[in-house]
Each structure stands twice: as structure tokens, then as C-alpha cells.
Amino acid sequence: MGSPYKDLYIYEVRGILDRVPESWRERGYLGCWYEGGYSFLFFSCPSKEFVLRELPSLGDFSLRTETSIPYEQWEAGVPLGAFRVGSFWIAPPWEMEPSPEVLVIDPGVSFGSGFHDSTRGCLHLLLELFGEKRPEKVLDLGTGSGILALFALKLGAKKAICVDCQPIAVEAALANGRRNFMEERMEVVLGDAIEWASIEADLLLANLHLELIVRLLEKPGFPRARWCILSGFVGGQWELILEKAKGRSLELVSKRWEGDFCSLLLERRNCSVTLGEDPEMTP
């Protein structure tokens, strides 16, 4: 079986289309991404006429643009395939089956195939951290496909709280949890990273864009975790992040470059978080 994804057909719709009929999936509908008051509908086949016909029945929505791109350009610019991180394989479900050594991830149209440089850097830092420590509770802000949280569970974490503001990402993370038989160890929530950043955990993961990382580091009381893995910044931006992190009593443990992206593993000085405590599940 090969990849089910070839081309993406993206329809930009004015308004937040928060209810889409399940029957659309029979017509190639993959999911919806929300941004700036617009809904971006993803299909696996040309669907302009279908979208134009169906939108009036759902409310006051109108089609703004139509875009078609090869699927591999959606995230990392390369086709999906299996790759290794240490002794582990990370693979799409059409190439390998889940096992103790294999994490199976289907990102769909959410972020997190593992091929983006920032994701790859975080995966290697997780491998480094779990080689020496055993964080039990993980908070993954902007979880996307759930790949980082699931890899932490694969490495020995007991519980992961996964947060994303996009319903399509929540769906993907839940599906990947079930695919790897880890759903009972995951809590996947639809929410804002800033609002959920105060949850107590042993390890915080945040592979986000620079502005959001800065906002997190400026949030009072952040982080409530002993270790943080931060990524999503390029070039010399890591120096700004590290300077702000020091103001939060976070010290650099390790730095990893993948392409133009830098990922940081940080440890909090005088951390009062006790490993194994149950975190509060309210933002």
C-alpha cells in the first residue's frame, strides 16, 4: 500500500466553518484549518463545484480562493517515509506496523510528519533527555499530529497532555494515539497554548513559531516543568529565546541544529515539580 496523499486541494472560505457534514469525507474531504477568521478546507481531489454547492446550506460563507499543491509541499517538502531516530523507527502506516521499536504517524494535514527540521531536532533532544532521565508527565503545546508526545511515551513517559488550537490536529493526535495503542496514556484537548501553559508537568514540549515561544516565556509563572524542549526558530533567534529562558531560571542543557532550525533542551533551576504528581487538567 502506498501513500494515500498525492495532491491537496485547499479552499479558503470566509468565516469559521465549525460544522462540516461527515458525508463530505466520502467526497475526499480531509479536514479544516482555521486562521484569521477564515476556514481552509482540505480535499484530496478537485472539489470547487462541490464546495460552492454545499456552502450555502451551512450558513453565510463564501469561497475566497482555491489552491492546489503536491502533498509533500504542505509541511516539509519531501515525501513521507520511514526514518530512524536512534534505535527507533518513525513511519507512516502504509510502510510499517507499530511495535516497541516503531512509532507509526499519519500526520494527515496537521503539522508533524517528523520531516520538518524543527520536529526532527525535538525528536533527537527527546532521545537525549530520556537516555539519562525519566520525565513521567509531558505537556505538549501545539501537538499537531502528536508525534513528539507519542515519542516521549514510547521512550518511557507515563502520561502526555496534548494541546492544539486546530480541531484537525486534535483529530490526528487522537488517531495516532489509537494507532500506537497509547490512547489511554494521552489526554488530547482543543485549546490555546498560552492558556494551557501553566499545567504542571515534568517535561514541556513547544515546537511553535518564534512569537508564540516568546509569549510563553513572558507568561508569569511559566514554566511549571523541570525540563523544556523548545523549537521553531531559525538562525540567531535561539539567542533571544535563551536569554528570555534564563530569566525564567532555565539553563541550557543541549542545543540541536537541523537545517536552519535550532531546538533547545532546557532545565529549570531549583525546580519544585515532583516527578510523578498528577497535573491539574484545567488551564
Beta strands, then each sheet from edge to edge (+ up, - down):
strand 1: 7-14
strand 2: 29-35
strand 3: 38-43
strand 4: 62-70
strand 5: 83-85
strand 6: 88-91
strand 7: 102-104
strand 8: 137-141
strand 9: 159-164
strand 10: 186-190
strand 11: 203-207
strand 12: 227-234
strand 13: 250-258
strand 14: 261-268
sheet 1: 2+ 3- 1+ 4-
sheet 2: 5+ 6- 7-
sheet 3: 10+ 9+ 8+ 11+ 12+ 14- 13+
end
